[in-house]
């Protein structure tokens, strides 16, 4: 959607530029006509039409100049046109992402027409410019990022809720392999789990083949991921093999027809950053995303961040209107740990507007100062890559909702292709080998989805709430904003129509005044004038060789009645021909062509 909005922004900028060029040209024409004492009304009308269209694209202030020109400024006082023409310049955006930092629209002089020259130093970077362009900028820089941020937060809670249910269940028979997703960890990383998890191998009929319970608390706080994998392999005794390669954990059953199941210990479930081991590594996820691990990282300040030299993350702080307040490019140069990253951020220019901190679940959060309420972070670019795992700084620490991975998320492909791959059964723990561990009629896992969706989820800076409540809040706000925008549009349209009517009433012509005192309609006046200007036919008088033509009496206005009316003139008309019998015959039977217009009413008399 952002790419569509940005495309409309570009089209609006192009149209504004063309209108400014046209108004500038019409300015010159109006000034020349006024200077020569000629009417510039037609040019002014064309200019007014262009200004009216321009005012719909951007809010402007128009001032008349003594020489017949007009000057145009934006509502904030930025000159667009005075004695010098200016053009809007917007650099092209090479890519569009959920947190793209779009370049500002700059103004440049264009004295030679549409060809731009030196920069004026002014920019249009917020919705304050008004009009369609201001609305598009507000949609692009505030409304869409704000909705994307909250949508990402909702997706984080929803994915954690659904994956918690799916990782607590299994299919019957169990899958031969459980293949996790990219965790962002390496084998030497601190495991960071407490509690216990059960790893089991079952037969095709659901009988328990092997089982082991790993107590991570007993392994100690310094236990590594590799050590935990070794403990799993030891406990399963060759019935299945666990491996951790490239940040992905996998467990594969060795016997034909056997499957693998992971379950939480019912009394002391495993936990890192609030999620169990199976969910943390994504062993049986329903939702997957290539852009996010979908769980809190659980890193501590002393853990290595693993970002190489030359990698960086650009962070931008925007106010409530979407305008950039400050920005910083984090390089990780302060030190090798996540705590050092927090220190670096708190020494950046962004720290003038708030502070960064790492919470117990490994999420880095920004708390704005009270005087900049509503300020939000965005990460336009992030090239960091933790130990080559493909997980970036912003996705690991969940710095923004837009880093949640919602753009690349979806249902796991095999489940999407076959709903039978969705696990609905649960492992029966605490039983002996050979006993029934899975049943085909077990659908206890189905109720887990409903229970989890109705439960609470930790959304970090957005608090602890249910996904249903947060979704209702998000959609309710979106609906209210849409209704308010519609109301504002209706109000603005009414004000515009009223202004247009007032303008037309001031400069227009009243039809009754045009008709004249006798109240005749304009078309009747037109027909009368057309007859008046029609060339009169020649009428031959029997006593004269020359045709009777329009004559003027001495010291009197021209006699402009038709030939037929002259023949009906009275004897007192000094310009009438002598009254003879021939004249009377001509009067009775005028030799006018049938197509000649007849004048109704009485003939006018020369006074």
N, C-alpha and C positions, 0 to 999 in steps of 0.2 A: 504494500500500500504506500510505503514511503516513496518508492520509485515513481509511482503514479502522481503523488503530490508534488514531488520535485519536478516532474515533467511539466505539470501545470504551472509551477512557479516560473520555469523557463519560458513558457509560452506567454505568461503575463508580462514578464520583463521585456520580451521582444515587442509586445504590443504597446507597452508604455513608451518604449524608445521610438517606435514609429509615430505615435501620436505626438510626442514632444517635437520630433522633426517637422511634422506637419504644422503644428501650432506655431513653431518658430518661422516657417515659411510664410504662413498667413499673417503673422505679425509684421513681417517686412512689407507684404502687399498692402495691409491696412495703413501702415505708416506712410507709404508712398502716395496712396490715394488721398489721404487726409492732407498731406503736405502739398498736393497739387490742387486742393480745393474740390476734389471730386468725391462722390459718395462711396463709402466703403461698407455699406450695409450688407451687401452680398457676401463679402469676405468675412465680415464680423459674424454673420450667421453660420458660415462654415466653421469658423474658429470656435464658436460656441458649441457646435455639435461635437467637435473633437474634444473640447474641454469637458463636456458632459460625459463622454465615454471614458475619458481619463479619470474623472472623479469616481467612477465606479470601480476602477482598478486600484486606485490609491487615494487616500484622503488628501486633498490639496486646498491651498488658500490662493485665490486668484486676485490680483490687484491690477486695476487699469492704470496705464501710464499716460502722461500728457501727450505723447506723440502718437497715440492710437494703439500702442502695443499693450500686451499684458505680461505680467510676471507671475510665475507659479512657484510656490513653495510647498513642501510637505507640511502636515499638521504640526510637526515638531520643529518647523522653521528651516529645514534643509532646502536650499535653493535647487530647483529643477530647471528653471528657465528665467533668465532676466535679459541682460544684454548679451549673455553668452549661453549657448545651449549645452546641456549636460546629458549624458547617457548612462544608463545602468549597465554594469558589467558583472556577470555572475560566472565564476570559473566552473567548468564542468566537473561533475562528481564521477570518479572512476568506479566506485562501488557503492552498494547500498546494503546496509546491515541494520540490525535492530538498534545499534548505538552509533550510527554514522554521524560524524561531526561535519555538517555542511558548511561550506565557505560562505562568508557574508557577501551581500550585494554591495559593491562599491560604486561610487559615482566618479565619472571622468568627464573632462571638458570635451566638447565636440564642436569646435568652432567651424570646422569645415564640413558640417553636415553630420551624417551618421558615423563618420570615422572618428574613433575616440583618440584622445590625446592624454595629457597629464592628469593624474588623480587629483580630485578636489579635497581629499581627506575625509569626506563624509561617507557613511555606510548606512544601509538599511538592514538591520539585523533583528528586528522584532516585530510583533504584531501591531506596534504603535503606529506603523505607517498607514494602517487602516485599509479600507476597501477590500477587494478580492485578494490582492497580494498579501495584505496583512492577515487575512483569514487563513490563507494557505500557509504562511509562515508560522502562525499560531498552531495550526494543525500539525505541521511537520516538526516543530521544535518543542511544543509543549504537550498538546493533547495526545498525539500518538505515542511519544516516549513515555508519558505518564501511564497510559493504558498498557503499553508493552511491559513497563516495569511491574505493574500490579498483576498483569496476566502471567508474567514469569514467576512471581511469588505464588500465585494460585497454582500454577503447574508444579512448582516445587513441592507444595503441600500435597497436591493430588497424587503425584507420582510416588512420593514417599508412602502415602496411605495405601495405594493399590499394590505397590511392590512389597510392603510389609505383609499384606495378606497373601500374595502369591508365593512369597518365600517361606511362608509358614505351612504351605500345602504342597501336594505332589499328585502326579497322575498315577493311575493304576493300569498296567504295571509302571514302575518307576523308570525314568529315562536312564539309558545306559551311560550317559555322560552329562555332567553339569558343567557348563562352560560359562564362566563369569564375564564381566565387562571390564573395560579399562578402569583401574582403580586409582591410578596416579602414584601408586606406591612402587618401591623397589624392594628386592629381597632383604636388603640390609636395614630397611626402615623399622622403626619401633612398631611392634604389632599393635599395642595400645588397647587391647581388649581386656575386659574383666568378665567374670561369670563363666558359664560353660555352654558348650554346644554339642549336639549328638550327631555323629556321622554313621550312617547305616548303609548296608548293602542288602537288598531284598531280591527274592527270586521273581520269576515271571508271574507266579501265582500269589505273590505278596508275602511269602514266608521270609523270616529274618535269616539272612546268611551270615552277616557279621555286623558288629556294632562297637563303637567306642565313644566315650564321652571325654572331651578335652576340657580340662579346667584351666582357663587362661590366667586366672588370678594366681593359681599355683605356679604357673610358669614364670611369673615375675614381671615387673614393669619394664624391664629392659629386653624382654624377649623379642626377637625379630620375626619378620614374616617367614623367613626360611626355616626358622626353628619350629614355628607352628606347623608348617607343611610337613616337616619331618615327624612331628608328633602324630599327625593324622595318619601318615603312612604306617607308622609303627603300630598304632592302635587298630588299624583295619587288617593288619597281618597279611597283606597281599591280596585280599579280596577286592581291593580297589587301589588305584594309584592317584595321588594328589601331586600337582605340579604348579609352580608359579613362574611364569615366563612373560616378560614384557609387560608387567603390571596386571596380568590376567591370571586368576586362579581357576584351575580346572580339576575335576575329580572324575575318573573313568573306572567303571566296574571291569574286572578282568574276566569273570566267568560269562559264558554264553547265556543270554537270556536274563542276566541279572541287571539290576538298576541301582542307582545311588539316590539317597535321600539325606537331607540335612534338616535338623529340627532344633529348636531351642530347648534347653534344659528347663523343665517345668518349674523348678524351685529357684534356680539361679541362672537366668538367661544371659547369654553373651551380650556384651554391650560395648560399642565404641560410638561416641557422639550421638547416643540415643537410638542406635539401630543394631540389629543382630549381625552375626558374622555372615550369614547367607545373603542378607540384604546389602550389607556393606560392599561385598564383592560382586553383587548382582548375579548370584548363582541361578536363581529361578525367577528373574524379573518378568513382570508383565509389560512394563514400559521401559523402553530403551532410548538413549540419546547419544549421538556421537559427539555432542558438544559439552556434555556434563556428566559427572559421576552420579548425579541425582541423589546424593546423600551428603550430609555435612562431612567435612574432611577428617575432623577429629585431631588435626595437628595441634601441637603445642608450640609455644613461642621458641622453645629450644630446638625444634625439629628443623632440619635443613630444607631450604626452599628449593634447591636443586636447579636454579635457573642459570644458564650459562652467560658468560660475558657477551655483551652486544645485544642481548635480548631485553625487551622493554615493554612497558604497558603505559599507554597514554590515558590519563584520567582527567575528566572535565567535570567541573561543578557548575550546575545551572540553577538559576533562581526559579521562582514559581512560574514565571512567564516564559521560561525556556531560554532565556538569554544567558550566555556563558559568562560566569563570574570569575572563574580562575581555572587554570589547567596545570597539569604537571606530568612529566614523563618519568615514570619509575624505572630505574635500571638495576636495582639490587646491589648497588655499589657500596652500600654502608656495611653490609656483612652477609654471612651465608645462611642466616636463619630467618624464620618467619617473623620473629621478634624484631630483627633488624629491618625488615620491610616496613613494619609498623613505625619504627623509629624514623625511617626515611620519609614516610608519608607525613608524619607529624612535624617534620622540619620543612615541608614543602609549602608553597604559597597557599595551597588549599587549606592548610591548617589555620590560616587567618580567619576562616569562616566556620571552623569546627574542629573535631578531633577524631582520630582513628583508634580503634581498640579491637583486640582479638578476644572473642568470647570462648567459653569452655568447650564448645563444639568445633572450634577451629575456624569460625566465620569471622572475617574482618568487617566491622561495621563503622559507618561514619555518623557521628552525631553533630548536626549543625547547631550553631549558636542561636539563641532565641531571636536575635535581630535578623536572621536570615531563614526564618521558618519557611518550609516548603522547598528548600534547596535539595537537589538530588544529584547523585553522581551518575556519570555514564563513562563507558570505556570504549571509545571509538576504534582503538586498535590495541592488540595484545599479541606480541610475538613470543612471549615466554613459553617455555616447554619444560616441565619438571622432569629432569633426567631422561629426556627423550621419550616420555610416556605419551605425549600428545595432549596432556592436561595443562591448561594455562593457569596463570595466577588468578585471573578473575573468576574462572569456573571453579577452581579448587576452594577459594575462600568465600565464594558466593557474594562478591562485593555488591552486585546489583541484581535485581530481578531479571533483567534482560540477559544475564549470564547463566540463566537456569538451564539452557539447552532446549527450550521449548521449540525453537525454530527447526531443530533437526530431530525432534522426538517422534515416537510412534509406538504402536503395539509391536511386540516382538514378532518378527516375520513368520516364524513357524506357527505361532498361536493364531496369527491373523489368517494364515492359510488353512488352519485346521483347529477349530474350537476345542476338539478333544485333547489338545495339548495343554489346555488350561487345567491346572491341578485343582481338584476339589476335595481330595482325601488328605488325612493327616496321619503321620507316623505314630504308631502305638509304641511309646517308650517304656523302658523298664521291664521288658519281656525277655525270655530266654531265646537263644538261637534255635530256629526251626519253628517257632510259634508264629501265629498269624500277626504280621505287622501292618499290612495294608489290606483293606477290603474294597471290593468293587462297588458296594452299595454305600460307601462312606462319602457323604457330601458335607461334612462338617466345615470343610474349607469354604463352602459357599457363603455360610453365615459370617465368615470372617470379613468379607468385603463390606457387608452392610454394617457390621460393628465398627470396623475401622473408619468408614466414611462418616459415621455418626459421632466418632470420638474426636478428641482434640489433637492438634498437630502444632508443633513449634515452628513458627514462621519467622523466627529471628526478630528483626526490628519491628515487624508487623504484629508481634505478640503471639500468644497461644490461643488458637481458636479452631473451629471446625472448618473444613473446606466448603461445606454448604453455606455457612454463614459468611465466609469471605467472598464466595462467588456471588451471593445475593447482594452483598455490599458493593462489589465491583460493578455488577450489571445495573444495580439501582442508580449508582452515581453516573454511569454512562447514559442511562435513560434520562435522568434529570438534566444532564448537560446538553443532550440532544434537544429536549423540550425548551430549555432556556435559549439555545441557539436559534430555534425556530421562532420563538417569541421575539428575540432581538431582531431577526430578519424582518418579521412582520412590522415591527415598530419602525425600523429604518426605511422600509418600503413606503409606509404611510407618510413619513416625513418627507421623503423624496417626492412622492406624488403631490403633496401639498405645496412643496417649493416650486415644482414645475407649473402647477396651476396658477400660483401667485405670479410667477414670472410671465406666463402667457397672458394673464389678465392685465398685467402692467404694460406689456409691449404689443399686445394684439390689437385688432380692429374690430369694433362692435358692428355686427351685421346690420342693425337698425340704422347706425350712422352711415354705413355704406349705402343703404337703400335710399336715403334722402328723406326730405320732409314729407313727400307724398306717400312714403311707405312702400314704394314699388320694390320688388325683389331685384337683386343684382342682375339676374339673367334677363329681366325685362328691360333694364337700362342698357344692357349690352345690345339687345336686339334693336332698340330704338336708335342707338348710336351707329349701329351697322347700317340701318336704313338711311340715316342722315349722311353717312359718308359714301353711300353708293353713287356711282356715276349716273347722272340723270340722262335719259334719252333725248335726242333731238325731236322737236315738234315743229313741223313746217307750217308757217302761217301763209294763207293764200295770197296775202297782199305784200309779203316780203320774201326776198330770195334767200336771205341768211336765216339759219335756224334760230329759234328763240333760245337764248342762253341766259345764264344767271347774270344779272346786272346789278349795279349799285346806284342808288340815287345819290345825287350830289350831297355832300356833307351828311351822309347818313350811313349807317352800317350796311354791309352787303346784304342783298336780298337772297336768303338761302332757302326759300321754299321750293318745292319741286315744280316742274313745268306745268303739271296738271293744276297745282294750286295757283300758279300765276294766271292761268286761264280763268280761274274762278274769282280772281281778284275783283274788287269793287272799282267803280269809276274813280273813287277818290285816291286810288293807288297810282301815284305819278309814274311808276315804272311799268304799268300795264299797257298793252297795245290798245289802239283805238277800238271802240266798240262798233263793230259793223255786223252785217248779217253773216259774213263769212266767219267772223270771230265767234258769233253766237253758235254757228254750226260746229265750229271747232270745239266750242265749250261743251255742246251736247255730245259730240262724238270725238273725243280726243283720239289722236292716232298713236297712242302709246302702245308699245308691244305688250302682249298678254303677260309676259314674264316680268314686266317692270313692277317694282314694289309700289303698293298703294299706301298713301299716308292717310290714316284715319284721323278724325277730328276736324276742327276748323283750321283754316289757313291763317298763318300769322300775318299781320299787317305791319308794313314799315311805318314807324312813327316819325 
